[in-house]
Amino acid sequence: MAKKSVITRSEKKPKFASRVVRRCFRCGRKHGFMRDFGLCRICFREFANEGKIPGVKKSSW
């Protein structure tokens, strides 16, 4: 979990567009972020395994 101060700082509009930091809405993690879902890889996996993300299922081959 990211600190509250770090999350609120990332929500503030940056001075330059290239400084935008996208964070997971659930835990605030910035690395391993998936734009399509708005989640980091860890939260995405937890939600997908619980079946909370429609259209996503575990692959097997």
SULGIZI-V337107 format. One line per field, one symbol per residue. ss: DSSP state (h for helix, s for strand, l for the rest). burial: # if it has 9 or more other ideal C-beta (glycine too) atoms within 8 Angstrom, else .. A space follows every 10 residues. Layout:
ss = ???
burial = ???
//
This chain:
ss = lllhhhhhhh hlllllhhhl llllllllll llssllllss hhhhhhhhhh llllllllll l
burial = .#...##..# .......... ..##..#### ..##....## ####..##.. ..#....... .
//
